[in-house]
Amino acid sequence: MKRRALIRKLGLVPLTGVFAQLLPSSVYAGWGTEKAVDKADVLKKAAKGKSIYEKLGVRPVINGRGTITVIGGCRVLPEVEQAMQEATLDYVEFDELMDGVGQRLGELTGAEFGLVSTGATGAMMIGTTGIVTGGDPDKLWQLPNLDGMKDEVIIPRYSWTAYESAVRGVGVRMITVDNKEELKAALGPRTAMVLVLAGSKSMNGPLSIKEIASVTKPLGVPIMVDAAAEGLPIPNPHISQGADLVAYSGGKYLGGPQCAGLLIGRKDLIKAAWVTSAPHHGFARGYKVGREEIMGMLTAVEMWMKRDHAKERETWTGTLEYIADKLNKIPGLETSIRQPPPEQLSNPSPSLNVKWDMEKIPLTGYDVEQILWDGTPRVAVSGAGSFLPFPPNMEPNIRINTSQLREGEEKIIADRVFEVLSNPPKIERNLDAASFDLSGEWDVAIEFAATASDQTFVIAQNGEDVKGTHYGSYASRALQGSVHGDEVLIRSSHTLDGVRLNFTFKGKIQNGQLMGGDVSFSEYGNGKWQAKRRY
């Protein structure tokens, strides 16, 4: 079936709704009135390619990556947008609203109850706070002091990610286990809960939710699951296995508000979590979700039950096939479409893998990502848009996801990628021999946004290659890089237990005794660095 026919049959994202999603609801609703503004002018501007962001000097992105937070998450469903607009027209009492929404979420998902949160991370944070305090206001006001409360969370090693920090931020101590025997040994009077990352291991591994529940249920220890990027199959696969709470992101596969999420599961724990959250004062007051997001998120769940997911995947596949057909004309290049298996619940959208022969196309994947990102229009594929992917993709391949595109944007991506790979630009690379040997110990001064830090490099150099250790303020980590002429590149990374510390140092060397320049902290921005040889 042709792609355009598929889109017409899908009927889920009308063109007007797609354009409307790019603009805030205040554009449509008269301030202080219930009269909706005519959208004709708004749609005319959108059709001409004008963006509200360009007024700020911010370049819009054609999203060929999927539901990635750093470039905006998902494309909001038009029904969700309409619900959010309608929610602005009246005022409600928030406890009453969340009770009504919680009941409805339970009916829709098959869980006992639910609440709308500030994303999956917010759901995990207030879920943990609710479990630790039990909804007791005295304990809530005691936070972050956990004296007298259960203050340990057990986590299977496979569940360690950067998102675990939402739980650890409550003040609990994380205890890692690798197997069922270690789980049994870790459980004790201070155990608050078990945190599990949803995925193949949580469903079928030796330390699956079912296996964990067989140990924790008799002891009354709850299980919370991070299922951020999943949909909502019925019955819920995690609750069916024994989970007590499950957290979801609204701004991913559910097509809801980017700043909203869900927590579903046991009613008593959901109620305790809500007590700890805004508008109630205390520890989690800052995790505030508005009535617009609450109603938008509820609508996204209702729409999930109505959407034709098979046709959606068929449409996405059609757009990938269009791009592949164009790119396959390039000599030395081949494409393949990856269809996620039925058991994959997280972001189950197809993607296109594009790879090439570097003898014919002398570009790395990172080169192509950056060329597309820096070009006009700006296109994000693979890791582009994450400021500086770590490590950069030095292989000759990129990935393209079309699940978040507007109609016609697949043509732009196909044309831009074809342009780059059919006529690859020449990239100048410094391949000079090293002018200096940096082997030794270096005192490193790093400037951050509003502070500075003294750290250390210990370097061993072999030819142009550099290896060693970067002793940072938080932890030591391996470093590697290169020296060409008087130019130095050093990368260091610490990613144990979900931590994301990825630094890239670029600069010049002076007489083999001093070096410095710019440093990227990956997602945390940029700074300056200078190093002086200690010996």
N, C-alpha and C positions, 0 to 999 in steps of 0.2 A: 504493500500500500504506500502511495506517495505521502511524503511528509506533510504537505499542506492539507491533504485530506484527513490525515490523522489528527492534525490540530483542530480542524473544523469539527471532527467527530468528538474530540475530547471535550470541548465546550466548557472547560473549567476555568480558563483564564481569558475572559474577553479582552479585546484590544484596549477598550476604554479602561477596564479595570487595571490592566498592566501599566498603562501610563499613569493612572491615578496613584498607583502604589509608590511612585517616585516622589510624591509630594505630601506634606504634612496635612492632617485633617483640618487645620485652621484655614487652609486655602479654600476649603469647600463650605465650611459652616460659618455663618455670619457671627461675629464676636458678640456674645450676649444675646443672640436671637436664635430661633429655631429654623430660620430660613436658610436653606442650602444655596450656596453660590453656584451659578451656572458654570459647568466645567468646560464649556466649549473653548474658551480662551486658554485654559490650562492645557487642554489636549492639543491645541494648535501649536503652543510653544513646545510641548514635548515632542510632537511629530517633527518639528524642525530641528530636533536634537539639542535644544537648549536645556540646561540643567540648573536647578536652584543652587547646586554646589559651586558652579563656576563663578558665581558672584563673589565667592570667598577665595577664589584662586585655587580651588580644589578640583582636581581632574576626576571626572566619573570613570568608572571601570566597567568594561564588558566582562562579565563574570564567567570565565571558562573553568573555574575551579570547583564550584559546588557551594554547599552551605557552610562557608568558611567565615567565622566571626570577624576576622581582621579586615575583610572587605565588605562586610555588611550582612552576613548570614543568608537567610532565605528570601525569596520573593514572596511577599505576604499575599495570601489569597484575597480576592476581591470581597468575598463574604466577610472575612475578618476585618478588612478595612471599613466596610459598612458598619459592622457591629461597633467598632471603636468610635466611629463618628456618632452613632446613635447614643453611645454611652455618655457622651459629653453633654447631652441635652437635659439630663436630670441628675439630681443629687440623691445619694443613698447613704444609709448607715452601714459602715463597712463590715461589722460583725454579722449583720443580717445578710449582707450580700455574699460574704464568703460561706455562710451556712447554706444558702440556697445554691450557690455554685458548687460547693463541696458535695452536696447531695446529688446534684445533676452529674457531676463528674463520676461519682460512684456508679450511677445508673448506666452511664455511657461506657465506662471502662471495665465494669464488673468488679471493681474494688469496693471496699467498704465506704470510702470517702476520698476526698481530694481537696487540694487547694492550689491556687495560682501563686507562683513565686516569681522572684526576679531571676529567671533563668534556672538551668539545672544546678549551677553552682549555688545560687541562693536557696534552692530547695534542699540541697545537701547540708548547707550551713544551718538553716533553721530547723531542719529535721534532726540534726545532731543536737542542737541546743534544746529542742523539745524533749529528746530522749534523756539528756543529761539532767535537765531540770524537772521533767515530768509535768511541766506547765505550772509549777509552783512559783509565784511571783517573788517570794523571798529569795529563792535560789537564783532566779533570773537576775535580781539586782546584786547578787553576790559575784556574778561573772565579771572578769575572767578568772576569779579565784574559785577553784573547784573543790576546795576543802569540804569534806563530808559528802561529796557526790562521786558517782562512778566516773572515773576519768581516764579509762583505757579503751581504745578502739583496736580491734584485731583486723588485720588486712592481709589477704593472701598476697604473696609476692607478685603474682601476675596482675594484681589490681593497682599497683603503684603507678600513678600518673601525676601530672602537674595539678590535676583537679582535686587531688586528695587534700591540697592545702586549705580548701574550704572547710573541711572537717577539722583538720589540725589547728586551724585558726581559732576554734572555740576554746582551745587550751588543753585538749586531750593529748594523751601520749599514744603514739601509734606503735603497735606490736605486729611485726611481720611473721607470717607462718608459711611454710612450704608444703605441709601435708596434714593429714587428719590427726596424726599423733601430736604434732606440734600445736595444732588448734586446741586439742583437749588439754594439753599442758598449759596453754596460755590463758584459758578461761579461768576466771576467779571472781572474787567479790567486788573487784574494781572494774570489771568488764562492763562497758556501757552498751556496746553493739559490735557488729561485724560489718565492715564496708567492703562491697564487692563491685568490681567493674564488669558490666555486662559484656558478653562476647562468647566465643566458642568454648573457652575454658570454663566460664561460669555455667554454661549449659551442659557440657559433656565431660569436663575434665575431672581428674581425681579429687579436686577440691571444689566441686561444683556447688551451686547454691543448695541443691538437694542434699549433698553430702554434709555441707556445713549445717543445714537445718536439722539434720538427724542428730547432731550433737548439741546445738544451741536451743532448740525448741523445748526440750525437757527442763532446761535451766532458765527459761524465760528471757533469753538474750535475743534482742531483735536483730534482723539483717536489713541493711539498707543497700540498694543497688543503684549505681550510676548508669543509667541507660540514655544518656543525653541525646544522642543522634538517632534514636530509634523511633519507629512508629508505635501504634497502639493495637496490636493484634488482640483478639478476644478468643479464648480467655488469655489473661496476661501471663506470658510464659515465666516471668520471674516470680510473681505471686504464686503461681501454680507449683513452683518448685519449693516454695517455703519462705520467700522474701516477705518482709513486713512493710517496707517502704520502697518505692521506686521513684527516682527523679528523672525528669525529661526536660529537654530544651524546647522552647516554643519556636525559636528562630532557626530551626533546622528542618528536618523532614516533615514536621507537622504543619509548616507553612503559617505559623502564627507570628505574634509580635516578637521582634528580636530580643527585647528586654524582658520577656516573660518565660515562665517554665511551669512545670507541674510537679507536685508531689502527691502520689496516690498510695493507698494501702490501708493499714489499720486506722480506724476512726479515732481511737484514743490518742495515738501518736500524732496523727494529723492535727487534732485539736490542740495538743501540747505544742506542736510546732507553730501553729497560728498564734498562740498566746505570746510566743517569743518574738513575733514579727510585727512590723509596722501595720496599723497605726499605733500599736501599743508601745509605750515607752520602755526603754531599757537597751540591752546589749545589741539587738538587731533592728533598732528603729531605722537605721539607714537602709535596710533591705525593703524599701517601700515599693509596692506595686499599686498602680492607679486603677480606678474603675474602668478606664479605657482598656488597659492591658488585660484586666480580669475578664471582661466580656469578650475581648478579641481572642484570648486564649481558649475560653470555653467554646467559642464559635469554631476555632481551628479543630478542636476535638470532635465537635459535631460534624464538621466537614470531613474529617478523617473517615468517619463511618460511611460517608456518602460517596467519596471519591472513587473513581474507577482506576485503581492502582495499576492494573494490567495495561490499560490504554495509556496511562502516563508513561510507563516504561517503554511502550511501543513508540510513543512520540519521541522520547529522548533518544531511543535507538535510531529512529529515522533521521534525526539531526546529526547524529554521529556518523551515520552512513553517508550523508551528504558531504560532510567534511572529509571523510576518508576517500570518497570517490575523487575529490579534487586533488588531494595530496598524493594519492597513489600514482599520479602522472609524473611525479618527480623521480628521476633515476636515482637509485641507491637508497630509496626510502620504502618502508613498508608499515602498514597499520594493522591493528587488531582491536576489536571491540571486546571488552571484558564485561560479561554479564554476571552480576553478583549471584551466588547460589541462593536457592530459596531459604536456606537457614540463616542467611545473613540479614540481621535485623537493623544494623546500624548503617545509615546512609545507603540504602539499597538501590542506588541508581547506577546505570551502566557508565562506562568511561571508555575513551579511545586512547590507546597507547600508540604513539608515533615514534619510530626509531629509524636511524639512518646510518649509513656507512660514512665514517669520518674522513675516509680518503676522498670521498666525493663531496661531502658537506662538512668542512672543517670547523664545526661548531659543537660546543658542549650543550647539554640540556640547559644549564644555567645561562649560557650565552643567549640562547633563544628566548628563555623566559624574560631576561632583562631587556632584550631588544623589543619584544612585544610590549613589555611594561612601560618602556621609555618612549614608545612610538605614539602615533596619533591615528586612530583612536587607541586609547590605552586598553590593553587586553591582558587579563590574568589567566595563566594556565599553570599547571603543576604547582610549584611553590611560590610563584611570583606574587608579590604583595605582602609577603611576610617580613618585610624590610630587608633581611638578609638571611635566606635559608641556610640552615646549618646541619650538616656540611653542604656546601653548594653541590648541585647535581652536575658532576663532571662526566656523566655518561651521555651518549648520543641519543637521548630520548626525552619526550615530554608526555604529559597526560592531559586530556581535555575532558571536562564534564559539562554537559549542556543542560542539566536539569533546571538551572536558574535563568536561562536566557529568555529574552523577549523574542517574539517572532521576527525573523530576519537577521538576528544577531549571529546565527550560525554561519551566515554568508560572510559576515565581516571577519569572523575568526578564520574561516577557511581561506579567505583572500589574504589576510595578514600573514598567516603561517605559510601559505604557499609562496608569498612574496619573499619571505625571509629564507626559506629553505631551498627555493629554486634558484635564487641569486644571492647566496650568502655573503654578507659584508665581510671584509677583511678586518680581523681584530688584531691589533698590534700587541704582542706579548713580549715582555722583557725576558730574554733567555740568556743574558750575559752571565759569564762565570762570576761567582761570588768575589767581591773585592775585599771582604773582611771575614774573619772567623769569629763568630759570636760565642763560642764555647766558653762557659764560665757562669758566674752568678751575677745577677743584675738587680739593682734596686729600682723598682718601677713606681712612678707616681702617676695616678690616674685621676682625672677630673671628671666628676659626674655632674648632674644637673645643678645640684646645690651643695655639693660637698666634694671632698677629695679623699683618696686612700693611698697608703703606701703598701705595695705588694712586692712580690719577688718572682723573677724568672731564674730557673736553672736550666742552662741550654747545653746541648751537645750537638755539634755541627759536623756533617759529613758531606763535603762538597758543597752543593747548593741546598741540601736538605737539612732542616732544623727539627730537633726533637727535644723533649725535656719535660719540665714540670712548672706549672704556674701556681704559686702559692697565693691564693686570694684571701679575702677577708672571711668568707664563709667556708671555703673548703679548697683543698689542693686539687688540681686536675691536670691531666696530660696536655701538653702543647705540641704542636707540630707546625711546620711552615717551610719557608724557603727564603734564600738570599740570592738576588741577582744584581750584580753590580753593587751599588750602594742602597738598593731598595730591599726592604725587609717586609715579610708577611708572616704573621704568627696567629694561629688560631688555638684557642683553648676551650675545653668543654667539660662541664660537670652535669651529668644527667641521671645520677643515681637517685632512687626513691622519688622519681617524678620531678626532681629539680630541673629547671631549664636555665642554665648559666652558660651562654655561648658567646664568647668574646672574639672579635677579629681585630687585630692590631695591624695597621699599615703605616709605614713611615720610611724615613731616611736614616742612614748610619753616618756618624761623623767620627772619622779617625779610629773606628773600632772601639771607642770608649763611651760614646753617647749615641742614643737613637731615640726617635720619637715621631709622633704624627697624630693621625686620627684613629679612634677606636670605635667600633660598633659593638653595642651590647645586645645585638639582635633585636628582639621585640621591645627592649627597654631603652632604645634610643642611641645617641652618639655621645662621644666625649673626646678628650685629648689625653695623650699619654707621653711620658718621657722616661727613659731608662738610662741609668748610669752604671757602668761596669763596677762591680765590687771587687772582683779579681778575675 
